[in-house]
């Protein structure tokens, strides 16, 4: 079973300076509501985030950006940049003191949630994945919930789970040995990265965030993950 993103109109990914929301060519009100819905779905993840927006050709006036900035601020999210193809929108952003250019992520910055997604597409799943469900995606997968026993998550990129993992996770499914898996509680039935497979992991009595990757010896190992 392949699950679709929370909304087809909006994608959020990590960049060096925070998070980047990329909007589709759709009515602004729909885009605004989609963004706020994603934030409200998982407020703890977005708490304190610095957000940049790529609004494409959307023509936005001062009130549009001021209203959204206020709504984001009320959710403890800081709007700091607006990238646009529209001269009007760009001038509006500059008038409000917002940046209109953003820097791309550096490859070495890949251990924090806001930096793991980089320039690739990601599938965001804001729910617990239950037994019998298989999620497969040709990019990164971010799960805001648990992965229950009997559930499978397969990604060609990295897998980030903001919860407990008890099912099977396969990152780098097309052979990417630089991919990694991280979770708040990594007690999976099985972990796989490319063609490396872990033994079954026992539940931790005192679970702590961990990140699994292939070490310099070519073996899959887990180590503490500092997600802040």
VMD Tcl script that draws the C-alpha trace (Angstrom):
set ca {
  {0.00 0.00 0.00}
  {1.39 3.40 -1.02}
  {0.08 6.34 0.97}
  {-0.19 9.84 -0.48}
  {1.24 12.92 1.23}
  {-0.98 14.74 3.72}
  {-1.76 17.29 1.03}
  {-0.89 17.22 -2.65}
  {-0.56 21.02 -2.75}
  {2.21 21.54 -0.23}
  {5.60 20.04 0.57}
  {7.78 20.82 3.56}
  {11.45 19.90 3.61}
  {14.54 20.77 5.55}
  {17.13 23.33 4.54}
  {20.22 24.60 6.32}
  {18.39 27.49 7.97}
  {15.22 25.68 9.03}
  {12.23 24.43 7.05}
  {11.09 25.26 3.52}
  {7.41 25.11 2.53}
  {6.90 24.84 -1.24}
  {3.45 25.76 -2.50}
  {1.70 24.54 -5.64}
  {-0.08 26.72 -8.18}
  {-3.41 26.74 -6.36}
  {-5.59 29.36 -4.62}
  {-3.62 31.09 -1.87}
  {-6.29 30.47 0.74}
  {-6.07 26.71 0.09}
  {-2.29 26.87 0.38}
  {-2.41 28.88 3.60}
  {-4.88 26.48 5.20}
  {-2.83 23.47 4.09}
  {0.28 24.88 5.77}
  {-1.52 25.68 9.01}
  {-3.15 22.24 8.99}
  {0.23 20.52 8.79}
  {1.56 22.62 11.66}
  {-1.54 21.99 13.79}
  {-1.28 18.26 13.05}
  {2.11 18.03 14.76}
  {2.72 21.23 16.75}
  {5.58 19.78 18.79}
  {7.62 19.16 15.63}
  {7.19 22.70 14.31}
  {7.56 24.40 17.71}
  {10.21 27.10 17.41}
  {10.84 26.41 13.71}
  {12.21 28.98 11.27}
  {10.12 28.76 8.11}
  {10.88 29.90 4.58}
  {8.26 29.74 1.82}
  {8.60 29.22 -1.92}
  {5.28 30.52 -3.24}
  {6.05 30.20 -6.95}
  {4.08 32.67 -9.03}
  {1.58 33.56 -6.29}
  {0.90 37.30 -6.18}
  {0.74 38.21 -2.50}
  {-0.02 41.58 -0.97}
  {1.08 42.94 2.40}
  {-2.07 41.78 4.18}
  {-1.61 38.21 2.88}
  {1.87 37.89 4.34}
  {1.15 39.85 7.51}
  {-1.88 37.67 8.31}
  {0.06 34.46 7.69}
  {3.06 35.69 9.66}
  {0.78 36.43 12.61}
  {-0.88 33.01 12.39}
  {2.52 31.33 12.28}
  {3.80 33.43 15.18}
  {0.80 32.35 17.25}
  {1.99 28.77 16.69}
  {5.57 29.69 17.66}
  {6.77 29.39 14.05}
  {8.89 32.23 12.66}
  {8.46 33.27 9.01}
  {11.82 34.60 7.83}
  {11.91 34.25 4.03}
  {9.61 34.28 1.02}
  {10.92 33.17 -2.37}
  {8.74 34.07 -5.35}
  {8.73 34.42 -9.11}
  {6.34 37.37 -8.74}
  {8.01 40.81 -8.49}
  {5.01 42.02 -6.49}
  {5.34 39.26 -3.92}
  {9.10 39.74 -3.71}
  {8.69 43.48 -3.09}
  {6.04 42.77 -0.46}
  {8.36 40.37 1.34}
  {11.20 42.88 1.26}
  {8.89 45.60 2.58}
  {8.13 43.39 5.58}
  {11.82 42.73 6.21}
  {11.70 39.13 5.00}
  {14.53 37.50 3.08}
  {13.86 36.66 -0.58}
  {16.80 34.30 -1.10}
  {17.63 31.12 0.77}
  {20.77 29.00 0.91}
  {20.81 25.36 -0.07}
  {21.68 22.70 2.52}
  {25.21 21.40 2.93}
  {25.68 17.62 2.56}
  {27.38 17.26 5.94}
  {24.36 18.68 7.75}
  {22.21 15.57 7.73}
  {21.84 14.46 11.33}
  {19.12 16.86 12.46}
  {15.45 16.61 11.51}
  {15.41 19.97 9.78}
  {18.41 19.02 7.64}
  {17.75 15.39 6.78}
  {15.46 15.94 3.83}
  {17.72 18.17 1.75}
  {16.65 18.77 -1.88}
  {14.77 15.51 -2.37}
  {11.06 14.95 -2.05}
  {9.69 13.52 1.18}
  {6.49 11.78 2.17}
  {5.05 13.01 5.47}
  {2.78 10.58 7.31}
  {1.06 12.14 10.33}
  {-0.35 8.99 11.88}
  {0.66 5.69 13.43}
  {1.32 3.00 10.83}
  {-0.57 -0.10 11.85}
  {0.04 -3.80 11.31}
  {-0.50 -4.94 7.73}
  {0.25 -1.52 6.24}
  {3.16 -1.08 3.84}
  {4.34 2.41 2.87}
  {6.80 2.71 0.00}
  {8.12 5.95 -1.47}
  {10.89 6.92 -3.97}
  {12.36 9.52 -1.61}
  {12.54 10.16 2.14}
  {9.76 9.21 4.55}
  {8.97 11.11 7.75}
  {6.48 9.50 10.13}
  {4.87 11.56 12.88}
  {3.70 8.57 14.91}
  {4.64 4.96 15.66}
  {5.43 2.07 13.31}
  {3.62 -0.90 14.82}
  {4.65 -4.58 14.63}
  {3.66 -5.99 11.24}
  {3.95 -2.60 9.50}
  {6.56 -1.88 6.83}
  {8.16 1.38 5.75}
  {10.33 1.29 2.61}
  {12.12 4.38 1.29}
  {14.75 4.94 -1.38}
  {16.09 7.70 0.89}
  {16.15 8.17 4.66}
  {13.45 7.25 7.17}
  {12.70 9.45 10.19}
  {10.16 8.29 12.77}
  {9.00 10.75 15.40}
  {7.80 7.91 17.61}
  {8.35 4.21 18.37}
  {9.45 1.68 15.77}
  {8.32 -1.91 16.23}
  {7.86 -2.91 12.60}
  {10.23 -3.22 9.62}
  {12.09 -0.20 8.23}
  {14.08 -0.30 4.98}
  {16.00 2.83 3.98}
  {18.09 3.16 0.82}
  {15.94 0.47 -0.75}
  {17.53 0.97 -4.20}
  {21.02 0.44 -2.82}
  {21.86 3.81 -1.25}
  {24.30 2.82 1.51}
  {24.52 6.41 2.78}
  {20.87 6.36 3.84}
  {19.94 6.23 7.50}
  {17.06 5.48 9.85}
  {16.32 7.41 13.02}
  {13.56 7.23 15.62}
  {12.74 8.26 19.16}
  {12.54 4.56 20.09}
  {14.29 2.21 17.66}
  {13.17 -1.30 18.66}
  {12.27 -2.59 15.23}
  {11.54 -6.16 14.20}
  {14.05 -5.56 11.43}
  {16.09 -2.68 10.04}
  {17.52 -2.63 6.55}
  {19.74 -0.11 4.80}
  {20.47 -0.98 1.18}
  {21.39 -4.69 1.39}
  {22.47 -4.68 5.05}
  {20.03 -6.26 7.49}
  {19.97 -6.02 11.29}
  {18.99 -8.72 13.73}
  {15.67 -8.31 15.52}
  {15.98 -5.55 18.10}
  {14.54 -5.99 21.60}
  {12.41 -3.21 23.13}
  {14.45 -0.84 25.26}
  {13.59 -0.43 28.94}
  {14.73 3.18 28.77}
  {14.38 4.15 25.08}
  {16.37 7.05 23.71}
  {16.54 8.52 20.19}
  {18.85 6.53 17.92}
  {20.10 6.73 14.35}
  {21.04 3.63 12.36}
  {23.50 3.79 9.49}
  {26.17 1.72 7.76}
  {29.51 2.31 9.45}
  {32.98 2.44 7.89}
  {33.27 -1.33 8.27}
  {30.16 -1.86 6.14}
  {27.96 -2.95 9.03}
  {24.62 -1.59 10.12}
  {24.86 0.01 13.55}
  {22.78 2.28 15.79}
  {24.06 5.15 17.89}
  {22.51 7.97 19.93}
  {20.64 10.47 17.78}
  {20.73 14.07 18.94}
  {17.58 15.34 17.30}
  {17.66 18.86 18.66}
}
mol new
graphics top color blue
foreach p $ca { graphics top sphere $p radius 0.5 }
foreach p [lrange $ca 0 end-1] q [lrange $ca 1 end] { graphics top cylinder $p $q radius 0.2 }
display resetview
